[in-house]
Amino acid sequence: MSYRDQKKYLEDLKKFERNFTGKEQDEYKMFIKRQKDDEDFDSVSMKRLKELYDKYNKPVDLSKYDKFFKKNGDSKNHSN
């Protein structure tokens, strides 16, 4: 993973900071400090950062919005 990925993960995790457990909070602070020092994370640190990211950053379930949008196949309009 790249420096850019680690920066993105840290920025995205910032909004979940209040939900972290004590241990996660400590890890996050350590990651932020290392980021400020322009340090590239090793594979173990990146793996842990990705785990934190995956735990808190849930993709939005877009299927619950389907009822608000008409699907192309739903049209009964036949112009022959």
BAFI-3210 file (N, C-alpha, C; in Angstrom, 3 decimals, decimal comma, padded with zeros to 6 digits):
// residues 80
n [1|2|3|4|5|6|7|8|9|10|11|12|13|14|15|16|17|18|19|20|21|22|23|24|25|26|27|28|29|30|31|32|33|34|35|36|37|38|39|40|41|42|43|44|45|46|47|48|49|50|51|52|53|54|55|56|57|58|59|60|61|62|63|64|65|66|67|68|69|70|71|72|73|74|75|76|77|78|79|80]
n.u [000,839|000,336|001,727|-000,205|-002,563|-002,449|-002,727|-005,322|-006,877|-006,411|-007,509|-010,198|-010,864|-010,893|-013,424|-014,653|-013,442|-014,422|-015,793|-014,002|-012,426|-010,503|-007,946|-007,916|-008,049|-005,571|-003,878|-004,655|-003,854|-001,110|-000,671|-001,340|000,644|002,924|002,328|002,483|005,177|006,035|006,369|006,549|004,325|004,931|004,277|002,763|001,670|000,167|-001,655|-003,068|-004,131|-005,778|-007,578|-008,856|-010,025|-011,761|-013,457|-014,881|-015,632|-018,222|-019,696|-022,339|-025,619|-027,063|-029,316|-031,581|-032,552|-033,662|-036,431|-037,064|-036,266|-036,871|-036,487|-034,895|-035,939|-038,523|-040,280|-043,251|-043,541|-043,826|-042,583|-043,430]
n.v [-001,183|002,271|005,482|007,347|005,828|005,197|007,727|008,402|006,455|007,210|009,795|009,224|007,666|009,503|010,627|008,621|008,458|008,940|006,628|004,634|001,995|002,017|000,898|000,981|003,712|004,521|003,237|004,559|007,200|006,783|006,045|008,475|010,157|008,950|009,383|012,167|012,443|011,798|009,098|006,002|003,330|000,058|-003,326|-004,683|-002,608|-001,296|-003,292|-003,449|-000,853|-000,952|-002,897|-001,531|000,517|-000,963|-002,000|000,215|001,830|001,415|000,423|002,200|000,934|000,825|-000,314|000,150|002,496|002,027|002,031|004,650|005,296|004,876|001,992|001,169|-001,081|-001,215|000,292|000,558|001,542|001,240|002,002|001,429]
n.w [000,000|-000,515|000,433|-000,041|000,210|002,951|004,036|003,165|004,497|007,179|007,196|006,602|008,808|010,850|011,308|012,720|015,094|017,695|018,238|018,716|020,592|023,659|023,119|020,314|019,957|020,987|019,132|016,796|017,366|017,452|014,788|013,530|014,554|013,445|010,781|010,625|010,948|008,496|007,939|006,340|006,634|007,937|006,784|008,727|010,281|008,311|007,703|010,100|010,201|007,946|008,821|010,925|009,423|007,740|009,657|010,677|008,513|006,787|003,758|002,151|002,023|-000,866|-001,916|-000,420|-001,370|-003,790|-004,232|-004,694|-007,214|-010,645|-012,494|-015,613|-016,947|-015,973|-017,382|-019,266|-021,673|-025,004|-027,995|-030,998]
ca.u [000,000|001,118|001,594|-001,495|-003,583|-002,422|-003,273|-006,766|-007,447|-006,366|-008,484|-011,542|-011,084|-011,028|-014,833|-015,086|-012,530|-015,174|-016,328|-012,909|-012,147|-009,270|-006,796|-007,986|-007,726|-004,110|-003,283|-004,944|-002,971|000,237|-000,666|-001,348|001,978|003,844|001,985|003,030|006,630|006,241|006,881|005,782|003,986|005,344|003,132|001,955|000,920|-000,820|-002,690|-003,881|-004,852|-006,836|-008,584|-009,629|-010,793|-012,838|-014,383|-015,711|-016,083|-019,140|-020,292|-023,762|-026,474|-027,830|-030,542|-032,739|-033,021|-034,192|-037,849|-037,195|-035,796|-037,481|-035,505|-035,128|-036,758|-039,862|-041,092|-044,195|-043,617|-043,316|-042,790|-043,238]
ca.v [000,000|003,482|006,581|007,955|004,975|005,335|009,053|008,323|005,680|008,015|010,887|008,652|007,172|010,624|010,828|007,527|008,459|008,884|005,272|003,700|001,505|002,616|000,372|001,517|005,144|004,597|002,867|005,638|008,328|006,398|006,143|009,901|010,672|008,428|010,062|013,529|012,312|011,335|007,731|004,970|002,240|-001,285|-004,150|-004,999|-001,393|-001,064|-004,313|-003,038|000,350|-001,410|-003,580|-000,468|001,177|-001,866|-002,166|001,397|002,444|000,490|000,994|002,479|-000,011|001,618|-001,003|000,705|003,676|001,591|002,357|006,044|005,471|003,986|001,226|001,209|-002,219|-001,081|001,103|-000,181|002,363|000,581|002,875|000,658]
ca.w [000,000|-000,698|001,391|-000,338|000,821|004,404|004,331|002,947|005,601|008,402|007,062|006,697|010,169|011,774|011,664|013,592|016,246|018,965|018,413|018,960|021,941|024,182|022,379|018,955|020,068|021,135|017,839|015,852|017,707|017,037|013,321|013,188|014,867|012,432|009,528|010,710|010,799|007,112|008,006|005,641|007,546|007,543|006,372|009,902|010,614|007,257|007,863|011,247|009,790|007,033|009,650|011,582|008,371|007,329|010,780|010,891|007,268|006,129|002,547|002,264|001,315|-001,820|-002,310|000,288|-002,101|-005,076|-004,377|-005,101|-008,585|-011,611|-013,248|-017,059|-017,343|-015,444|-018,282|-020,111|-022,862|-026,206|-029,144|-032,232]
c.u [000,881|000,879|000,232|-002,645|-003,629|-003,012|-004,800|-007,439|-007,496|-007,382|-009,908|-011,862|-011,322|-012,472|-015,378|-014,309|-013,271|-015,738|-015,261|-012,901|-010,853|-008,035|-006,754|-007,615|-006,211|-003,402|-003,464|-004,026|-001,530|000,363|-000,586|000,038|002,991|003,593|002,586|004,548|007,019|006,830|005,973|005,540|004,524|004,088|002,207|001,082|-000,160|-001,969|-003,635|-004,716|-006,020|-007,942|-009,477|-010,555|-011,996|-013,884|-015,366|-016,284|-016,931|-019,704|-021,802|-024,543|-027,408|-029,153|-031,770|-033,290|-033,664|-035,643|-038,066|-036,830|-036,424|-036,381|-035,879|-036,060|-038,198|-040,804|-041,967|-044,364|-043,005|-043,610|-042,439|-043,822]
c.v [001,242|004,482|007,252|007,160|005,175|006,690|009,045|007,584|006,515|009,157|010,366|008,177|008,298|010,816|009,726|007,489|008,315|007,494|004,243|003,223|002,191|002,192|000,939|002,996|005,336|004,282|003,996|006,835|008,039|006,504|007,603|010,502|010,224|009,090|011,467|013,533|011,840|009,933|006,799|003,813|000,918|-002,113|-004,480|-003,796|-001,115|-002,061|-003,908|-001,799|-000,027|-002,119|-002,561|000,217|000,319|-002,038|-000,993|001,998|001,445|001,138|001,161|001,461|000,769|000,968|-000,434|001,956|003,314|002,020|003,803|006,288|004,430|003,279|001,253|000,093|-002,130|-000,358|000,217|000,548|001,629|001,496|002,125|001,389]
c.w [000,000|000,435|001,203|000,285|002,329|004,809|004,204|004,102|006,881|008,348|007,210|008,112|011,170|012,217|012,581|014,911|017,575|019,257|018,775|020,409|022,403|023,405|020,960|018,932|020,159|019,814|016,825|016,103|017,273|015,510|012,879|013,423|013,815|011,076|009,505|010,542|009,396|007,052|007,203|006,609|007,017|007,256|007,542|010,288|009,576|007,359|008,991|010,905|008,881|007,808|010,359|010,582|007,975|008,424|010,876|009,616|006,490|004,868|002,732|001,443|000,402|-002,196|-001,594|-000,396|-003,441|-005,293|-004,837|-006,568|-009,498|-012,403|-014,734|-017,525|-016,886|-016,384|-019,172|-021,438|-024,044|-027,385|-030,422|-033,393]
res [m|s|y|r|d|q|k|k|y|l|e|d|l|k|k|f|e|r|n|f|t|g|k|e|q|d|e|y|k|m|f|i|k|r|q|k|d|d|e|d|f|d|s|v|s|m|k|r|l|k|e|l|y|d|k|y|n|k|p|v|d|l|s|k|y|d|k|f|f|k|k|n|g|d|s|k|n|h|s|n]
***
